[in-house]
Amino acid sequence: MDAHGRVKSHGYRMTRQRRAVIEVFAEHPGRPLNPADVHLLASEKMPDIGLATVYRALELLCELDVVRRVHLHEEAQHYELNTGEHRHHLVCVSCRGVFPYRGCDLEELEERVRGESDFQVISHCLSIFGYCGECLASAKA
């Protein structure tokens, strides 16, 4: 089911503001955005959209699993469209670029945690910090 269908299937209206927020993510696939970024990009489509409206839309869209939180260990929370694809992120500490990384070896760790404790694992996230190829090349030049 697409993002619009998920919103409607939970009994919510697809408002212009929610549509604008979803479109921002659809136009920037694989790029985690913080609320200020979403607001800036959404206001290009809808100049009267407020930052508080963007925050409310993000919270609802997270609750409905349309977008998901991305933990980049920064002050501002980041979000991305939930495409159903599991991925992690590589974060360049120089240019602050964020690059998706597909593949995950953490399922084995989750199983070990389940077997060795009474902790119920529901999900995980991973961000790896370092230097991207472009920043490395610039540093060597």
C-alpha positions as CSV (number, residue, x, y, z in Angstrom):
1,M,0.0,0.0,0.0
2,D,1.3,3.5,-0.9
3,A,1.7,6.3,1.6
4,H,-1.6,7.9,0.7
5,G,-3.4,4.7,1.1
6,R,-1.9,4.0,4.5
7,V,-3.0,7.4,5.7
8,K,-6.6,6.9,4.5
9,S,-6.8,3.3,5.6
10,H,-6.2,4.5,9.2
11,G,-9.1,6.9,9.0
12,Y,-7.1,10.1,8.5
13,R,-7.7,12.6,5.7
14,M,-4.9,13.2,3.2
15,T,-4.5,17.0,3.8
16,R,-2.6,19.3,1.6
17,Q,0.1,19.6,4.3
18,R,0.5,15.8,4.7
19,R,0.6,15.4,1.0
20,A,3.4,18.1,0.7
21,V,5.4,16.4,3.5
22,I,5.1,13.0,1.8
23,E,6.1,14.5,-1.6
24,V,9.2,16.0,-0.1
25,F,10.4,12.6,1.0
26,A,9.4,11.0,-2.4
27,E,11.5,13.7,-4.2
28,H,14.5,13.0,-2.0
29,P,14.7,9.2,-1.8
30,G,17.3,7.7,0.5
31,R,18.1,11.1,2.1
32,P,17.2,11.4,5.8
33,L,15.7,14.9,6.4
34,N,15.3,16.8,9.7
35,P,12.1,18.7,10.3
36,A,13.6,22.0,9.3
37,D,14.7,20.5,6.0
38,V,11.2,19.1,5.4
39,H,9.7,22.5,6.3
40,L,12.0,24.3,3.9
41,L,11.3,22.0,1.0
42,A,7.6,21.7,1.7
43,S,7.2,25.5,1.9
44,E,8.5,25.7,-1.7
45,K,5.3,23.9,-2.6
46,M,3.1,25.4,0.0
47,P,4.4,28.7,1.3
48,D,1.9,28.9,4.2
49,I,2.9,25.5,5.8
50,G,4.1,26.1,9.3
51,L,6.9,24.3,11.1
52,A,4.5,23.0,13.8
53,T,2.3,21.5,11.1
54,V,5.4,19.7,9.7
55,Y,6.2,18.3,13.2
56,R,2.6,17.1,13.6
57,A,2.6,15.5,10.2
58,L,5.9,13.8,10.8
59,E,4.6,12.4,14.1
60,L,1.4,11.0,12.5
61,L,3.3,9.6,9.5
62,C,5.7,7.8,11.9
63,E,2.8,6.4,13.8
64,L,1.3,5.2,10.6
65,D,4.6,3.8,9.4
66,V,4.7,6.0,6.3
67,V,8.0,7.5,7.4
68,R,10.5,6.3,9.9
69,R,12.9,7.9,12.3
70,V,16.6,7.7,11.3
71,H,19.0,7.9,14.2
72,L,22.1,9.9,13.1
73,H,23.1,10.9,16.6
74,E,22.6,14.5,16.0
75,E,20.5,17.0,17.9
76,A,17.7,17.1,15.4
77,Q,15.7,13.9,14.6
78,H,15.8,12.8,11.0
79,Y,13.2,11.0,9.0
80,E,12.9,9.1,5.7
81,L,10.1,7.5,3.7
82,N,9.5,4.0,4.7
83,T,9.9,2.0,1.5
84,G,9.9,-1.3,3.4
85,E,13.6,-1.8,2.6
86,H,15.9,-2.3,5.7
87,R,19.0,-0.3,5.6
88,H,21.5,1.5,7.7
89,H,23.4,4.8,7.1
90,L,27.0,5.8,6.6
91,V,27.6,9.3,7.9
92,C,30.6,11.4,6.8
93,V,31.9,13.4,9.8
94,S,33.5,15.9,7.4
95,C,30.8,16.9,4.9
96,R,27.9,15.5,7.0
97,G,26.8,13.5,4.0
98,V,24.5,10.5,4.8
99,F,24.7,7.5,2.5
100,P,22.3,4.5,2.7
101,Y,23.9,1.1,3.3
102,R,22.0,-2.0,2.3
103,G,22.6,-5.2,4.0
104,C,22.5,-6.2,7.6
105,D,24.4,-8.7,9.7
106,L,22.6,-7.7,13.0
107,E,19.9,-10.4,12.9
108,E,22.4,-12.8,14.4
109,L,23.0,-10.4,17.3
110,E,19.3,-9.9,17.8
111,E,18.8,-13.7,18.1
112,R,21.6,-13.8,20.6
113,V,20.1,-11.0,22.7
114,R,16.7,-12.8,22.6
115,G,18.3,-16.1,23.7
116,E,20.5,-14.7,26.4
117,S,18.0,-12.3,28.0
118,D,14.4,-11.6,28.6
119,F,14.6,-8.6,26.3
120,Q,12.2,-8.5,23.4
121,V,14.0,-7.0,20.4
122,I,11.6,-5.2,18.0
123,S,14.0,-3.3,15.8
124,H,17.5,-1.9,15.5
125,C,19.3,1.0,13.7
126,L,22.9,1.5,12.9
127,S,24.8,4.5,11.7
128,I,28.5,4.2,10.9
129,F,30.7,7.3,11.1
130,G,33.7,8.0,9.0
131,Y,34.9,9.9,5.9
132,C,33.3,9.6,2.4
133,G,35.4,9.0,-0.7
134,E,35.1,12.6,-1.8
135,C,36.3,14.0,1.5
136,L,39.2,11.4,1.6
137,A,40.2,12.4,-1.9
138,S,40.1,16.2,-0.9
139,A,42.2,15.5,2.1
140,K,44.9,13.7,0.1
141,A,45.0,16.5,-2.6
